[in-house]
């Protein structure tokens, strides 16, 4: 999926994974690792979702990190061809967690309209 840059992405993922092991409570590092996994096929999407769910479960609702992880989960659903689940996830988030006008609200509204 990453084409000729696959080796560089693999090296970056390995380095970031090592940092996550050293600093397991660092949410932004986990998010970066989750993003790196998205281009690694179905297994990569599963790992990306696992990491994103961990972030969602361990960050305050509505925080930038929480919303970035949720956004990544929605993008992963789209990438895996599950448009309905991505739309439903965005609609549920908007209905259950009012978001102030922001880039996050705009993104989730676009996803909800899929």
Secondary structure, 3 states (H helix, E strand, C coil): CCHHHHHHHHHHHHHHHHHHHHCCCCHHHHHHHHHHHCCCHHHHHHHHHHHHHHHHHCCCCCCHHHHHHHHHHHHHHHHCCCHHHHHHHHHHHHHHCCCCCCHHHHHHHHHHCC
